Amino acid sequence: YFRGLNFLLNEQQDQAIDAFIEAVQNDPDTSELHFALGNLFRRRGEYERAVRVHEHLLSRGDLSRAERQRAQHALALDFLKAGLLDRAEEALRKLDGSAYEGQALLALLATYERSRDWVQTAEIARRLEETSHGSFAGRRAHYLCEQAALAHDGGAQALLRQAIDVAPTAPRPVMEMAALRSKAGDTAGAFEMLAELARTTPAAIPLLARPLAQYAAACDRQDQALDLLKQSYEHSASLDVLEAIVALEPDSESRDWYARHLEREPSLVAASKWLAGEKLENEQYHPRVQRALEHAARPLTRYRCAACGFEAKQHFWQCPGCQAWDSYPPRRVEEL
């Protein structure tokens, strides 16, 4: 056993496994050796062998309750690592009421998210809140929004109302409800929803600036939208807020906003936008310079996940790379 530990400390996993197998053969009733061996097999990707070790432990009648729970948790991890989600779910469910219940619920949450079973995911999130694992209000709102995306308009509105009740300051359910209202012809109601969200959750304004400008133009509320957007811009110079202001301003004044932005921030994106409407002294070079600037600025308009660094052209509520929720700041790469 100690020879196996020595190999393990020296990162000689093959020799460690051989030593542990020999130790288990010499003393088959020693549960700690089985746990060490099963964990080694899992780390090496030999999931079938890990499963056999932990199932053998569970079949023994002399295990204490704590060791049986530990073996059950280890078996669930084997199934998860092997991608056998159905068997992992069954194994994790058996840990209810055990010392591993919290870890099992978190693993179930990740499993249901991977399989996009939003009803079960919402139930597990609720149980985690009840067992003092922190607030999952934002996650639960996302799950309801995911269900709403698959529902008909009437059902979608009911689900989005639930999401707003669960997390009143979360931007996603309000934005999606506003989109449904706009689609139904109620652009004034959609505008009011986003304007209220902008007042209660200022950090979300870059995300809702564009639809806010669109709804304002559709219901003749441009002045109100401009006041709100300009106040936000003065507090924090966002590129998305800038674009929304430009879209609502009269043509004679809109381009001046790019120049004002350049006074505040050294922005290649704003410089490219400003130059597009300028007349250069040598006009034949203007298209080439413009193309070069746009090419250089394009990557700067992406969004970047704060958890894994995955970049995307659009904002995601859940990162496609690492599956983290709300990991995309509402800012373009150039602004980070």
SETI-443212 format. One record per atom (N, C-alpha, C, O): residue in three letters; x, y, z. Coordinates in pm, whole numbers, plus 50000, padded with zeros to 5 digits. Atoms other than C-alpha are relative to their C-alpha. Layout:
residues N
ALAXYZ;...
This chain:
residues 336
TYR500844988050000;TYR500005000050000;TYR500885012550000;TYR500645021849923;PHE499134988149994;PHE502765024650092;PHE500865001249875;PHE501215012249832;ARG499284999650127;ARG504675014749782;ARG499125006549892;ARG499615014349810;GLY500934993950095;GLY501555024049580;GLY499885014950022;GLY499845022649926;LEU500074985749970;LEU501305057549759;LEU501255007249950;LEU501185018349898;ASN498754993850044;ASN504945064549683;ASN500005001849848;ASN500415012249797;PHE500104998750146;PHE504375057349312;PHE499025011249962;PHE499265018649867;LEU501014989850030;LEU501295079649320;LEU500555014050020;LEU500305023049939;LEU499404987049973;LEU503205108549474;LEU501015003949893;LEU501215015749866;ASN499034997450107;ASN505805105049200;ASN499354999849862;ASN500034999549759;GLU500764999550125;GLU503045105648936;GLU500304988149909;GLU500304989449786;GLN499805012550074;GLN503795069648833;GLN498744991550017;GLN498724982050095;GLN501325005949977;GLN500185058848798;GLN499964985149967;GLN499334977450039;ASP500025014250036;ASP500795025648623;ASP500564991350112;ASP499964981350151;GLN499405007649892;GLN503125013448896;GLN499145000550126;GLN499074990850201;ALA500864998649882;ALA500755026949164;ALA498834990349991;ALA498484983750089;ILE501135009250018;ILE497855007049019;ILE500444985750025;ILE499744978150093;ASP499505013749978;ASP499934975249011;ASP500194997250149;ASP499834986550199;ALA499775001949856;ALA500924980349375;ALA498694999050076;ALA498564990750166;PHE501285000449930;PHE497344987249486;PHE499254987049971;PHE498644981350061;ILE500655012850033;ILE496004956849299;ILE500604988750083;ILE499894980250135;GLU499325010349919;GLU498604935449475;GLU499575001050146;GLU499364990950212;ALA500414998149860;ALA497634950749812;ALA498584995150022;ALA498304988850124;VAL501405004349988;VAL493904944549752;VAL499914984849997;VAL499124979050071;GLN500015014650007;GLN494604908349657;GLN500464993850132;GLN499954983550174;ASN499485005249873;ASN496564903549980;ASN499065002750117;ASN499044995350215;ASP500914996449891;ASP493914920650194;ASP498705005349940;ASP498475017449941;PRO501194995850076;PRO490574921250005;PRO498955007350084;PRO498045013350028;ASP501004993549917;ASP488624934650305;ASP500345014650031;ASP499565021450097;THR499594986249970;THR490504967850319;THR499325009549903;THR499705010349787;SER500804991450088;SER488014993150181;SER500805011949948;SER500585016449836;GLU499254988150043;GLU490485022150168;GLU500824997249876;GLU500995005949791;LEU499245003750119;LEU492575003449913;LEU499094999949877;LEU499505004049769;HIS500955000250111;HIS489494998349697;HIS499685014249953;HIS499625016949833;PHE500284986150038;PHE488695035449709;PHE501185006149923;PHE500985012749821;ALA498824994650068;ALA492255044549612;ALA500114994449859;ALA500425001649764;LEU499895006550131;LEU492225019349328;LEU498905005149905;LEU499175007849788;GLY501094995150084;GLY488805030449199;GLY500245014249951;GLY499965017349836;ASN499724986250040;ASN489835067049199;ASN501115000849896;ASN501075009049805;LEU498925000450100;LEU493005058649009;LEU499474995849863;LEU499825001749761;PHE500595004550127;PHE491055039748744;PHE499205011449935;PHE499275013449814;ARG500814989150056;ARG488665069348705;ARG500895011049942;ARG500615016349834;ARG499104989550048;ARG491515094248670;ARG500674996149869;ARG500985004749786;ARG499365004750123;ARG493035072848397;ARG499004998049886;ARG499394994849774;GLY501015002050104;GLY489735070748208;GLY499564985549986;GLY498844982349891;GLU500425014250004;GLU489285033348281;GLU498744998650084;GLU498774993050194;TYR501224998749921;TYR485695038348389;TYR499364986650033;TYR498804985050141;GLU500595013149972;GLU484545002148360;GLU500674993550121;GLU500014987450205;ARG499275006049887;ARG487244990848601;ARG499675007650129;ARG499555001550235;ALA500374992149882;ALA486405019548839;ALA498614995950049;ALA498394994550169;VAL501355004149963;VAL482735009548832;VAL500024986450070;VAL499354984650171;ARG499935013449938;ARG483604973148910;ARG500525000850143;ARG500004994050232;VAL499434998649866;VAL485704983649210;VAL498965005450097;VAL498795000050206;HIS500964993749909;HIS482995005949358;HIS498734991550017;HIS498134991450124;GLU501155009049985;GLU480174981149285;GLU500364988450094;GLU499534983750171;HIS499565010549908;HIS482234954549462;HIS499935004950145;HIS499524997550234;LEU500084994449864;LEU482504977549765;LEU498555000350049;LEU498274996650163;LEU501414999149961;LEU478724983049767;LEU499384986450026;LEU498394985550099;SER500565013549981;SER478104945549753;SER500424993950133;SER499874983750176;ARG499525005649874;ARG479994940150078;ARG499035003450113;ARG498455014250116;GLY500924998049889;GLY477954936350393;GLY500655006050123;GLY499955009250219;ASP499324995349881;ASP480624948650634;ASP500345014849995;ASP501045019950083;LEU499694985850011;LEU480794984750516;LEU499175008150099;LEU498005005050122;SER500764990849916;SER479815012350756;SER499105008649912;SER499265008949790;ARG500914991450076;ARG477065036550654;ARG500765011049926;ARG500465014249811;ALA499214989250062;ALA479605064050587;ALA500774994849878;ALA500815001449775;GLU499255005650112;GLU481735041350366;GLU499084996149884;GLU499464997449768;ARG500955003650106;ARG478665029150177;ARG499585012549921;ARG499475012149799;GLN500354987650067;GLN477655065150103;GLN501175005049914;GLN500975010249804;ARG498824995850076;ARG481195072749993;ARG500144991749872;ARG500464997049766;ALA499915008750118;ALA481195042649759;ALA498915003449899;ALA499155003249778;GLN501104996350089;GLN477805052849618;GLN500345013049924;GLN500075014149805;HIS499604987450064;HIS479125088049549;HIS501104997649897;HIS501075003349788;ALA498925003150094;ALA482265074049386;ALA499464993149875;ALA499914995949764;LEU500615006950114;LEU480145051349165;LEU499275010049910;LEU499345009149787;ALA500694989750079;ALA478025081249057;ALA500995008249919;ALA500735011649803;LEU498964992650073;LEU481205099948963;LEU500554991949883;LEU500844997549777;ASP499555008750110;ASP482335070048756;ASP499055001149881;ASP499475002649766;PHE500994999550109;PHE479085070748557;PHE500005013849933;PHE499865014849811;LEU499974986550057;LEU479265108548513;LEU501195001749906;LEU501045006749795;LYS498804998750082;LYS482825107248382;LYS499904991649873;LYS500454995349769;ALA500165008850116;ALA481855078848147;ALA498915005049905;ALA498744999649796;GLY501084994850084;GLY478935099448011;GLY498734991750005;GLY497864993349920;LEU501205008349985;LEU476355074048130;LEU499025007550090;LEU498905004450209;LEU500774990749919;LEU473915100648245;LEU498814993350070;LEU498494996950183;ASP501135006749937;ASP470935077648313;ASP500444992550126;ASP499804993450230;ARG499515007649884;ARG472965055148542;ARG500555009450107;ARG500455006750226;ALA499504990149904;ALA474615085648701;ALA498855006150078;ALA498955008050200;GLU501174994449933;GLU471205100448777;GLU499464990450105;GLU499154994450217;GLU500505010049905;GLU470055068148941;GLU500914999050122;GLU500434998150235;ALA499055001049889;ALA473235066149150;ALA499965012550088;ALA500065011450210;LEU500034987649923;LEU473015102749254;LEU498735001150084;LEU498775006350195;ARG501274999549926;ARG469365099649357;ARG500074992050130;ARG499394995350227;LYS499885008549881;LYS470375072749609;LYS500765007050113;LYS500855001850224;LEU499244992749898;LEU472445099049795;LEU499155010150076;LEU499675017650157;ASP500894991149926;ASP469375118249919;ASP500094997050149;ASP500024985450191;GLY499925001749856;GLY469705124050292;GLY501364995950051;GLY501534994050172;SER498665004049960;SER473375114350295;SER500905012350018;SER500495023649992;ALA499034989149986;ALA476455135050371;ALA500405005749863;ALA500955016749855;TYR499634995750136;TYR476955137549993;TYR498815005949925;TYR498885007749803;GLU501214995450069;GLU473475151049920;GLU500255012949922;GLU499825014249807;GLY499744987450068;GLY474675186149836;GLY500804998249873;GLY500465003949769;GLN499185002750119;GLN477365173549597;GLN499194992749894;GLN499334995249774;ALA500845007650094;ALA474855149549443;ALA499015009149928;ALA498785007649809;LEU500964990750061;LEU472315177449384;LEU500695008949897;LEU500145011449790;LEU499264991850097;LEU474945199249216;LEU500354992049875;LEU500284997249764;ALA499705008550115;ALA475955170048995;ALA498744997349917;ALA498804997049794;LEU501265002050071;LEU472295163348909;LEU499625012649922;LEU499125011849810;LEU500304987450068;LEU471855200248824;LEU500785000949869;LEU500225004449765;ALA499184999650121;ALA474755198448578;ALA499554989649898;ALA499574992149778;THR500465010750090;THR473425165648435;THR498735004049927;THR498625002149806;TYR501264995950064;TYR469935179348371;TYR500225011949906;TYR499545013149804;GLU499684989050092;GLU471415210848219;GLU500574994749869;GLU500214999449761;ARG499415005850122;ARG473455189847977;ARG498934993549913;ARG499004994249790;SER501075006550076;SER470335170547877;SER498845009549970;SER497865005649906;ARG501004989550023;ARG468285203147870;ARG498614996050051;ARG497594998949990;ASP501255003549933;ASP465645188848102;ASP499725011250100;ASP500085010250218;TRP500114987849920;TRP464605222948234;TRP499044998550117;TRP499205005350219;VAL500945002049889;VAL461705210848451;VAL500734993750119;VAL500624998550232;GLN499245006749893;GLN463945187148650;GLN501095009350054;GLN501365009550174;THR498944990949958;THR466715213248656;THR499465010350098;THR500095013350200;ALA500614990149911;ALA464395238948811;ALA499684994050137;ALA499845000650240;GLU500325006749873;GLU463305213749077;GLU501264998150084;GLU501245000250206;ILE498745001949926;ILE466925205849171;ILE500515013450053;ILE500995014250165;ALA499574986849955;ALA467755243149188;ALA499195004550122;ALA499735010450214;ARG500854996649885;ARG464805248149424;ARG500454992450125;ARG500514998150234;ARG499545008049885;ARG466025219749648;ARG501345005150053;ARG501575005250174;LEU498714994649956;LEU469535234549655;LEU499815012750081;LEU500525014950180;GLU500294988049922;GLU468105267649774;GLU499474996450138;GLU499845002650237;GLU500595004149872;GLU466135249750045;GLU501054994150095;GLU500894994850217;THR498955006049917;THR469305232150167;THR501165009550023;THR502285005350052;SER499024989449967;SER471165265250209;SER501264999449916;SER502375000949968;HIS498864999650092;HIS473405262749903;HIS500065013149922;HIS500645013749814;GLY499974987050066;GLY472895299349816;GLY498765002349915;GLY497884993749906;SER501144996450083;SER470475316749585;SER500184994949857;SER501234996749796;PHE500025004750139;PHE469605300649253;PHE498905007149921;PHE498425002049820;ALA501104992850064;ALA467015326949157;ALA500325003249854;ALA499485001449766;GLY499614996850138;GLY468945337948848;GLY499984987749911;GLY499514988449797;ARG500005012650076;ARG469425301948733;ARG498574995649972;ARG498254991849859;ARG501385004450018;ARG465755293648789;ARG499285008649897;ARG498455003649820;ALA500594991250103;ALA464755323948581;ALA500464995849861;ALA499664995849767;HIS499505004850130;HIS466975311448299;HIS499284987249957;HIS498924985749841;TYR500665012650034;TYR465395276848317;TYR498585002549950;TYR498124996049856;LEU501374996650045;LEU461915292148286;LEU500035006549862;LEU499155004149780;CYS499864993850133;CYS463105313047989;CYS500274989349894;CYS499774990249782;GLU499735010950095;GLU464445281447824;GLU498714992449969;GLU498484988649854;GLN501295006550024;GLN461035265147870;GLN499105008849915;GLN498385003849828;ALA500834990650075;ALA459335296347734;ALA500385000149852;ALA499525001949765;ALA499545000050140;ALA461465294547418;ALA499404988349922;ALA499314988949799;LEU500575011850065;LEU459895260547346;LEU498484999950002;LEU497864991249942;ALA501454999949983;ALA456315270447434;ALA499345009149897;ALA500015016949830;HIS500784990750083;HIS453545287647236;HIS499915013450070;HIS500255014650188;ASP499994986349947;ASP452995324947288;ASP499325001150136;ASP499865007350228;GLY500724999249873;GLY450395320947564;GLY500764993450113;GLY500914999350220;GLY499215007149899;GLY452415295147755;GLY501325006950027;GLY501795007050141;ALA498734993149983;ALA455605314547696;ALA499855012150091;ALA500705014550176;GLN500224988249916;GLN454165346047854;GLN499834995950147;GLN500355002550236;ALA500205004649863;ALA453055326548162;ALA501334996050064;ALA501594999250181;LEU498695004249948;LEU456525311348202;LEU500915012050025;LEU501635012350124;LEU499174988149982;LEU458225345048155;LEU499545008350119;LEU500365014250189;ARG500494993049880;ARG455965360748418;ARG500514993250127;ARG500874999950224;GLN499425007349885;GLN457075333248658;GLN501475003650018;GLN501945005850130;ALA498574996849993;ALA460705340648570;ALA500215014050058;ALA501135016150137;ILE499884986349947;ILE460195377948641;ILE499705000250149;ILE500355007550224;ASP500315000849857;ASP458605369448978;ASP501164993950078;ASP501474998450189;VAL498895006749934;VAL461535346449064;VAL501225009350012;VAL501875009850116;ALA498824991250002;ALA464235371848966;ALA499615013349935;ALA499845015249816;PRO500534987550057;PRO462725406848920;PRO501045008749931;PRO500705016149838;THR498974991450060;THR466055423448833;THR500784992949890;THR501684998949831;ALA499315007250108;ALA467205396548586;ALA499575005749865;ALA498375006849840;PRO500394993650127;PRO467315412148236;PRO499354990649899;PRO498494994949822;ARG500465008850107;ARG466595381248027;ARG498484998449993;ARG497915000649886;PRO501455001950014;PRO462925374048116;PRO499265012749960;PRO498285012149886;VAL500664987450037;VAL461995410948088;VAL500215003049852;VAL499285007149783;MET499714997550141;MET463715414247751;MET499204990749909;MET498714994949804;GLU500745009550083;GLU462055382847617;GLU498495002550006;GLU497795000549907;MET501414996249991;MET458645393647748;MET499725012349914;MET498695013149847;ALA500164988050083;ALA459125427547581;ALA500004996349852;ALA499245002149774;ALA499975004450140;ALA459995409947254;ALA498674993749960;ALA498194995849849;LEU501325006050029;LEU456745389947276;LEU498935010849986;LEU498075009949899;ARG500974989150009;ARG454755421847338;ARG500165007649869;ARG499185011149803;SER499764992950126;SER456405439047044;SER499494991849882;SER498894997249789;LYS500485008950107;LYS455655408946824;LYS498485000349989;LYS497934998949880;ALA501474999449999;ALA451985411646928;ALA499475013849964;ALA498265015849958;GLY500424986650040;GLY451945448546827;GLY499995010150111;GLY499675021850088;ASP500004990749885;ASP452265463747175;ASP501415005450021;ASP502075002150119;THR498634994749988;THR455515482947115;THR500105009950116;THR501165011250177;ALA499974990749887;ALA454555509147375;ALA500204992350131;ALA500994996450215;GLY499835008349881;GLY454215482047641;GLY501394994150007;GLY501984993450115;ALA498635005450006;ALA457515466547528;ALA501005010750041;ALA501945007950115;PHE499094989049966;PHE459225500447553;PHE499965002850150;PHE501015004650212;GLU500144997149858;GLU457855506447904;GLU500714989450084;GLU501344992650185;MET499345010749925;MET459125472548021;MET501525001950001;MET502165000650105;LEU498544998250007;LEU462665479347898;LEU500455012750070;LEU501515013050132;ALA499644987649931;ALA462665515048028;ALA500034997950152;ALA500925003050220;GLU500025003049858;GLU461715502248375;GLU501194991250039;GLU501804993350144;LEU498845008649975;LEU464385475248355;LEU501295008350002;LEU502175005950084;ALA498814991350004;ALA466965501848262;ALA500135007950130;ALA501255010550175;ARG499944992349875;ARG466035521348575;ARG500364991150120;ARG501084995450209;THR499755008849885;THR466145491248811;THR501324992449989;THR501944989050090;THR498775007750021;THR469125473148655;THR500885007449898;THR500955003249783;PRO499214991950095;PRO471465499348499;PRO501104992149929;PRO501464995349816;ALA498925007750061;ALA474185473448434;ALA499564992849873;ALA500394989149791;ALA500515007350117;ALA471905456948174;ALA499735009149880;ALA499385004249773;ILE500364990750108;ILE471435488347962;ILE500724997149868;ILE500094998049763;PRO499375003250130;PRO474085478847700;PRO499304988749925;PRO499284988749802;LEU500695011250065;LEU472115446647633;LEU498665004149942;LEU498264999249836;LEU501354996450044;LEU468735463247598;LEU499955012949920;LEU498875017149879;ALA499984987050068;ALA469865495647429;ALA499424999249859;ALA498625007749820;ARG500475000950138;ARG469225483847073;ARG498494997549991;ARG497815005049921;PRO501465001650008;PRO465695469447126;PRO499245011850059;PRO498165015250012;LEU500654988249943;LEU464855499447345;LEU499865010949894;LEU498805017249883;ALA500054990050107;ALA465715522647053;ALA498994996049892;ALA498275004449840;GLN500955004750103;GLN463715501046810;GLN498555002050046;GLN497725006849969;TYR501364998549950;TYR460605500747031;TYR499635014850012;TYR498495018649985;ALA500264985749988;ALA460935538247097;ALA499655006149865;ALA498735014249855;ALA500284994850134;ALA461035545646724;ALA498644995449951;ALA497955002849880;ALA501275005550047;ALA458015523246664;ALA498805006450068;ALA497735007250008;CYS501144994149927;CYS455835540146931;CYS500175014950024;CYS499475020750107;ASP499784985549995;ASP457165575746888;ASP500385004750141;ASP499845014550192;ARG499514996149867;ARG458985577047224;ARG501505002949995;ARG502225000350091;GLN498574997950020;GLN462385587347084;GLN500625009150106;GLN501705006350157;ASP499434990449904;ASP462885616847319;ASP500204993650137;ASP501234995750202;GLN499895006649870;GLN462215596147628;GLN501154989950000;GLN501914988950096;ALA498925009850010;ALA464545568747507;ALA501365006949996;ALA502315002250060;LEU498734992950008;LEU467285593847422;LEU500445005350136;LEU501625004550171;ASP499654995149866;ASP467155609347769;ASP500564988750085;ASP501584990350153;LEU499565011449920;LEU467495575247930;LEU501384995149955;LEU502264992450037;LEU498745005150053;LEU470305564047699;LEU501155009750024;LEU502275005550054;LYS498944990049978;LYS472255596647731;LYS500435000250145;LYS501625001850175;GLN499635000849858;GLN472105594648110;GLN500904988050026;GLN501894989050099;SER499185012049984;SER473455559448092;SER501385001949940;SER502384997950000;TYR498724997950068;TYR476175569547846;TYR500915009150081;TYR502125006750088;GLU499194990949920;GLU477325598148069;GLU500624992750119;GLU501744995650160;HIS499505007749885;HIS477705573648356;HIS501034989849956;HIS502034987750025;SER499085010450049;SER479415546548149;SER499914999649847;SER498874996349791;ALA499994998650146;ALA480435550847785;ALA500024986349932;ALA501094980949905;SER500125013250064;SER479155518647627;SER499835001549850;SER499145010649803;LEU500134999850147;LEU479485511347254;LEU498564997049958;LEU498075003149863;ASP501375003450037;ASP476005495747243;ASP499045011650028;ASP498135014249950;VAL500814988249970;VAL474445525947412;VAL500285011049899;VAL499365017949854;LEU499624990250102;LEU476365548347172;LEU499274997249869;LEU498745006449807;GLU500675003550125;GLU474945529346872;GLU498495002750008;GLU497895006949909;ALA501434997449984;ALA471415532247011;ALA499715015049993;ALA498715019149935;ILE500174985450007;ILE471825569847056;ILE500115004849856;ILE499305012849809;VAL499804996150141;VAL473155573446700;VAL498774996349916;VAL498395003849826;ALA501185004450076;ALA470145553846570;ALA498815009150022;ALA497965010449933;LEU501154991549968;LEU467715577946740;LEU500235014849971;LEU499275022349952;GLU499704985950024;GLU469505611046682;GLU499735003749854;GLU499824995149766;PRO500104995450140;PRO468815632146370;PRO501334998049928;PRO502394998649991;ASP498795002850078;ASP471305625046089;ASP501055010850015;ASP502255007950012;SER499044989049991;SER472905659146127;SER500844999550127;SER501935005250132;GLU499295000449873;GLU473955651446485;GLU500564986250033;GLU501444985150119;SER499685013749957;SER474345613646495;SER501494997049994;SER502054990950085;ARG498595003750016;ARG477905611346363;ARG500905007350099;ARG502005002650129;ASP499194992849902;ASP479155637146611;ASP500224991650126;ASP501194993750199;TRP499875008349881;TRP478595611046881;TRP501244991149995;TRP501844988250098;TYR498775008150011;TYR481435589846746;TYR501225008350038;TYR502125003550106;ALA498874991349965;ALA483805619446775;ALA500025002650151;ALA501095002950213;ARG500054998049855;ARG482585626047131;ARG500504987750075;ARG501184988750177;HIS499555012449936;HIS483175589747216;HIS501534999049996;HIS502154994650093;LEU498545000750013;LEU486755592047088;LEU500705009650097;LEU501865007350134;GLU499424991149900;GLU487345621047324;GLU500064993350137;GLU500934996350219;ARG500045006949871;ARG486415598147614;ARG500794987049999;ARG501464983750097;GLU499385013350008;GLU487745564447493;GLU500794998549870;GLU500305002749765;PRO499255002750124;PRO490485554547242;PRO499454987649929;PRO500034976849936;SER500745011350056;SER488065532747046;SER500234998549850;SER499955007749773;LEU499835002850142;LEU488985516846713;LEU498654997949933;LEU498485001449816;VAL501355002150055;VAL485325506946664;VAL499355013449967;VAL498815015249858;ALA500594986850023;ALA484125542946702;ALA500745007449890;ALA500125014449811;ALA499224993350105;ALA486965555646482;ALA499594995049862;ALA499465002849768;SER500435005850128;SER485915531846205;SER498635005349959;SER498415008549842;LYS501344994950029;LYS482285543246232;LYS500065014749958;LYS499375018849865;TRP499894985750031;TRP483255580046228;TRP500595002149861;TRP500115010449783;LEU499314998350127;LEU485605576245932;LEU499104996349882;LEU499285001449771;ALA500865004550110;ALA482885558945726;ALA499255011649935;ALA498965011049815;GLY500754988850056;GLY481075592245680;GLY500845012149968;GLY500315022549927;GLU499114988750027;GLU484115614545640;GLU500504999849856;GLU500564989349793;LYS499394998950133;LYS485585627045313;LYS501485002850018;LYS501885013050074;LEU498554998249991;LEU489325622345292;LEU500515008449885;LEU499875009249779;GLU499424991550104;GLU491545645345093;GLU500314992049874;GLU500104996749763;ASN499735008850114;ASN492615616344873;ASN498944989050001;ASN499114978950069;GLU501165008949996;GLU489325598344804;GLU500314985849953;GLU499644976449995;GLN499755013450054;GLN490875569144617;GLN500484990350107;GLN500334978150092;TYR499515008749893;TYR492425555944940;TYR498964997550109;TYR499144988750194;HIS500995001049893;HIS489325560145152;HIS499424985850016;HIS499384980850128;PRO500565013649983;PRO487725525745076;PRO501004990250059;PRO500634981550138;ARG498995009449949;ARG490995507745146;ARG500235002250150;ARG500304992750228;VAL499804997049858;VAL491545525645476;VAL498804995450083;VAL498944989950192;GLN501235003949930;GLN487925519545573;GLN499924984950019;GLN499574980150127;ARG500035014749990;ARG488145482145496;ARG501004995050104;ARG500714985950181;ALA498965004249905;ALA491365479145695;ALA499555002550144;ALA499764994250232;LEU500474996849865;LEU489825496445996;LEU498874990650044;LEU498864985950157;GLU501115008949967;GLU486655475645984;GLU500494985950029;GLU499994979350119;HIS499435013349979;HIS488705443745958;HIS500674999250138;HIS500544989250208;ALA499324999949871;ALA490785453746262;ALA499035001350116;ALA499274996150224;ALA500954997549892;ALA487735464646462;ALA499044988550023;ALA498474987350131;ARG501025010549990;ARG485555434146392;ARG500194990950123;ARG499214988550195;PRO499865008649881;PRO487105411346662;PRO499725007450131;PRO499395001250232;LEU500204992249878;LEU486745439846913;LEU498525001650034;LEU498195006050145;THR501434998849974;THR482945439246881;THR499404987050054;THR498184986250073;ARG500515012549946;ARG482655403547013;ARG499785001050151;ARG500195010750215;TYR500145001549856;TYR481625392847361;TYR500934988750046;TYR501204979349971;ARG499055010049949;ARG484005372647582;ARG499544994750135;ARG499235002350226;CYS500375006549874;CYS483125347547853;CYS501065003050106;CYS502255001250083;ALA499064996949892;ALA484675358148184;ALA500524987450067;ALA501534987950139;ALA499595012549935;ALA484935321648294;ALA501054992449919;ALA502034987549975;CYS499085008250082;CYS486705305047998;CYS500645007749885;CYS501535002449819;GLY499424992050107;GLY487485333047749;GLY499414997449863;GLY499905003049764;PHE500635003050129;PHE485225319147473;PHE499385012949944;PHE498635019750013;GLU500524987850063;GLU484425347447228;GLU498924996749899;GLU498974986449832;ALA501125002250091;ALA481235350847025;ALA499515013449947;ALA499675023850011;LYS500534987850061;LYS479605376046793;LYS498795005150078;LYS498555017250083;GLN501204995949928;GLN476425376047004;GLN500174997350148;GLN501034989650190;HIS499985002149855;HIS475765377747375;HIS499244987250033;HIS498144985049983;PHE500635012549957;PHE474955344047536;PHE499705000850149;PHE500505006050227;TRP500325001149858;TRP473175338547866;TRP500744988250063;TRP501104988550180;GLN499215011549955;GLN474945304847893;GLN501134998049900;GLN500894996949780;CYS498835001050088;CYS478465301447755;CYS499994986749923;CYS499864976149984;PRO499945012550078;PRO478645276047468;PRO501274992050028;PRO501334980050004;GLY498735006849975;GLY482205268147573;GLY500034992550131;GLY500274980450134;CYS499875006249867;CYS482115261647948;CYS498654997850068;CYS498614992350179;GLN501365001949949;GLN478305261548004;GLN499705008450124;GLN498685006150189;ALA500284991349886;ALA478565288348275;ALA498875009749967;ALA498735014149853;TRP501114990850019;TRP475505310448324;TRP500445014250035;TRP501215016350129;ASP499764985849975;ASP475695348548307;ASP501495003250010;ASP501905011950088;SER498564997749997;SER479435347148241;SER500475009949893;SER501655013449888;TYR499644990050102;TYR479325371447946;TYR499675014050052;TYR498495017150070;PRO500314986149962;PRO479675407748061;PRO499265006949885;PRO499505003649769;PRO500724992950106;PRO477335431247871;PRO500865010749935;PRO500415021949913;ARG499034990850057;ARG480395447647717;ARG500744993049886;ARG500994981049892;ARG499225005450111;ARG482265442847392;ARG501464998150045;ARG501905003850145;VAL498605002949965;VAL485855429947396;VAL500825012850013;VAL501665013950101;GLU499234987449996;GLU487195464947325;GLU499805007450131;GLU500665015150172;GLU500314992649877;GLU485555477547645;GLU500464993150126;GLU500384998950235;LEU499625007649881;LEU486875450647879;LEU501365004650053;LEU501844999350153;
